[in-house]
């Protein structure tokens, strides 16, 4: 079975999604998933100005959870906060981001 680096697959034995790192990409230590006003989710050790943190934690686990629960773009490899891109205003977009952040945090803590 050939799995494309930078993607995820479901491991039937572990019964969870596994992230396959890109060549040279290391997944050790902590990372933060953060979102932009557009709903775009990115990862990094530092949250850039203008972005809002979603969750910080073990890199593999954070990438796995975001990969499962985020909306996947149909035209690229981008991950989006559900409800943010189509929100009619920033208040509703922020409500969607808060809901998503709370859900991801619960999943991270409980599993």
MOKAWO-V216604 format. One record per backbone hydrogen bond with DSSP energy under -0.5 kcal/mol. NH is the residue of the N-H (numbers start at 1). CO is the residue of the C=O. E is the energy in kcal/mol with one decimal. If there is no record, write none. Layout:
NH/CO/E  NH/CO/E
This chain:
3/1/-0.6  6/20/-3.8  7/4/-1.2  9/18/-2.1  11/9/-0.6  11/16/-2.9  12/10/-0.7  15/11/-1.7  16/11/-1.2  18/9/-3.2  20/7/-3.3  21/19/-0.7  25/22/-2.5  31/57/-2.3  32/44/-2.6  33/55/-2.8  34/32/-0.5  34/42/-2.9  35/52/-3.0  36/40/-2.2  39/36/-2.3  41/79/-2.9  42/34/-2.7  44/32/-2.0  48/46/-0.6  51/48/-2.0  52/35/-2.9  54/33/-3.5  55/33/-1.4  57/31/-2.2  59/29/-2.5  62/58/-2.9  63/59/-2.5  64/60/-2.2  65/61/-2.7  66/62/-2.5  67/63/-2.4  68/64/-1.8  69/65/-2.6  70/66/-2.4  71/80/-2.9  73/78/-2.6  79/41/-0.6  80/71/-2.8  81/39/-2.3  84/81/-1.8  85/81/-0.7  87/84/-1.4  93/89/-2.0  94/90/-2.6  95/91/-2.1  96/92/-2.2  97/93/-2.1  98/94/-2.7  99/95/-2.4  100/96/-2.4  101/97/-2.9  102/98/-2.7  103/99/-2.1  104/100/-2.8  105/101/-2.5  106/102/-2.3  107/103/-2.5  108/104/-2.5  109/105/-2.4  110/106/-2.8  111/107/-1.6
